[in-house]
């Protein structure tokens, strides 16, 4: 199954890292399909900090076009340092490049219809 997985979880991100920075860091390993860094709109920025009041939630997702590129990114980026913080990179659970999530009742409805 790991051969077809292309979606990576990137944890331990510094508060200043956004989609653009994360894309630039992971682009050397292959063509990217998607990069996402969720924003925490409830987090407060320390007094005197410059820039936007929005911070990331400390993690992001990177999806490669090819599974081999995702594996190369994990091999090279896991336990590396970005903006002075060590990041963790591994296959994401769920999302693009993995099995689709379905509601439990989808199978129950099909069972009722078939019987």
Order of alpha helices (4+ residues) and beta strands (2+ residues): beta-alpha-beta-beta-beta-beta-alpha-beta-beta-beta-alpha
